[in-house]
């Protein structure tokens, strides 16, 4: 059987041809020649990023068009588009929390919390706000948004009193 990269053997193991390496994974001295543009003492480094930092690299700085699109999706509160927009906000907020906090997105997130604090969408909004609060500047903006009006409160029909017999509704 001929040695080709990625050929399965009869016993089920995968045999990969070592181009430029010796038999046991060590570099072969005879086959390794420096490229004409490289010096002998220069080495190529490989940087390995974690999955969280890879997400940061994929998130782009929000442009005005992107902000307008996200705000439009967040306004459709009964749609799954709003949930998807919240996921997108969370991804962008990891890399650019101040930009998100200073945009129209923040106003729409606060409006969602004021309208229905006990919804799944409000839970997703709270996650986005907590991601923004991981950064000191984002935390300041999130806290100021909460100071303007109470974001989470009891519903209008819920009245709780503590009386002599315990908790009365």
C-alpha positions in Angstrom: 0.0 0.0 0.0 1.4 3.4 -0.9 1.8 6.2 1.7 -0.6 9.1 0.9 -1.8 11.7 3.3 -5.0 10.6 5.1 -5.1 7.0 3.9 -6.8 4.4 6.1 -4.8 1.2 6.9 -6.4 -2.2 6.9 -6.4 -2.2 10.7 -8.5 1.0 10.8 -5.8 3.4 11.8 -5.1 6.6 9.8 -1.6 6.9 8.4 -0.5 10.5 7.6 2.6 11.1 5.5 5.2 13.3 7.3 6.4 15.8 4.8 9.8 17.2 6.1 9.7 15.3 9.3 11.6 12.2 10.5 9.8 9.0 11.4 9.0 9.8 15.0 7.7 13.4 14.7 11.0 15.1 15.1 12.1 17.5 12.4 14.5 16.1 9.9 17.7 18.0 9.6 18.4 17.0 6.0 15.0 18.2 4.6 14.6 21.4 6.6 16.2 24.3 4.8 15.5 27.9 5.7 13.4 29.8 3.1 15.3 32.5 1.2 13.5 35.4 3.0 14.1 34.0 6.5 17.1 34.1 8.8 18.1 31.0 10.6 17.3 32.2 14.1 13.8 33.5 13.2 10.9 31.3 14.3 7.2 31.4 13.5 5.0 31.7 16.5 1.5 30.3 16.7 -0.9 32.1 19.0 -3.8 30.0 20.4 -6.9 32.0 21.5 -9.5 30.7 23.8 -13.1 30.4 22.6 -14.1 33.5 24.4 -11.4 35.6 22.8 -12.2 34.1 19.5 -15.8 35.5 19.9 -14.3 38.9 20.6 -12.3 38.7 17.4 -15.5 37.9 15.4 -17.5 40.7 16.8 -17.2 43.9 14.8 -17.5 47.5 16.1 -21.2 48.4 15.7 -21.8 50.8 12.8 -24.9 53.0 12.5 -26.5 50.6 10.1 -26.0 47.7 12.5 -27.3 49.7 15.5 -30.4 50.7 13.5 -31.1 47.1 12.5 -30.7 45.8 16.1 -33.0 48.5 17.4 -35.6 47.7 14.8 -35.5 44.0 15.8 -35.7 44.9 19.5 -38.9 46.9 18.9 -40.7 43.7 17.7 -41.0 42.4 21.3 -43.2 39.5 20.6 -41.0 38.1 17.9 -38.0 35.8 18.0 -36.1 38.5 16.1 -35.9 40.4 19.4 -34.3 37.4 21.1 -31.9 37.1 18.3 -31.1 40.8 18.5 -30.4 40.4 22.2 -27.9 37.6 21.5 -26.3 39.9 18.9 -26.1 42.7 21.5 -24.5 40.3 24.0 -21.8 39.3 21.4 -21.1 42.9 20.5 -21.1 44.1 24.2 -18.3 41.7 25.0 -15.9 43.7 22.8 -17.5 47.1 22.7 -19.6 47.7 25.9 -19.2 51.5 25.8 -20.3 51.8 22.2 -23.4 49.7 22.9 -24.2 51.6 26.1 -23.9 55.0 24.3 -26.1 54.0 21.4 -29.9 53.7 20.9 -29.6 50.0 21.7 -29.4 50.9 25.4 -32.6 53.0 25.3 -34.5 50.1 23.7 -33.1 47.6 26.2 -34.3 49.8 29.1 -37.7 50.2 27.4 -38.0 46.4 27.2 -37.4 46.0 30.9 -39.9 48.7 31.7 -42.6 47.1 29.6 -42.4 43.5 30.8 -39.8 42.6 33.4 -41.1 39.0 33.8 -40.6 37.9 30.2 -38.0 35.7 28.6 -36.9 38.7 26.5 -36.3 40.7 29.7 -34.1 37.9 31.0 -32.1 38.1 27.8 -31.8 41.9 28.1 -30.6 41.5 31.7 -27.9 39.1 30.4 -26.8 41.7 27.9 -26.7 44.4 30.5 -24.7 42.2 32.8 -22.2 41.7 30.0 -21.9 45.4 29.5 -21.4 45.8 33.2 -18.2 43.7 33.2 -16.4 46.7 31.8 -16.0 49.7 34.2 -17.3 52.3 31.7 -20.2 50.0 30.7 -21.0 49.4 34.3 -21.3 53.1 35.0 -23.7 53.5 32.0 -25.8 50.5 33.1 -26.0 51.8 36.7 -27.0 55.3 35.5 -29.7 53.8 33.3 -31.1 51.9 36.3 -31.0 55.0 38.5 -33.2 57.0 36.0 -36.2 54.7 36.6 -36.7 51.4 38.5 -36.1 48.7 36.0 -37.6 45.8 38.0 -40.6 46.3 40.1 -43.6 44.3 41.3 -46.6 44.1 39.0 -49.5 46.6 39.5 -51.9 43.8 40.7 -49.5 42.3 43.2 -50.1 43.6 46.8 -48.1 42.0 49.6 -48.6 42.8 53.2 -47.1 41.3 56.3 -49.8 41.1 59.0 -50.2 39.4 62.4 -51.2 36.1 60.8 -48.2 36.1 58.4 -48.1 37.0 54.7 -51.5 38.2 53.5 -52.3 38.8 49.8 
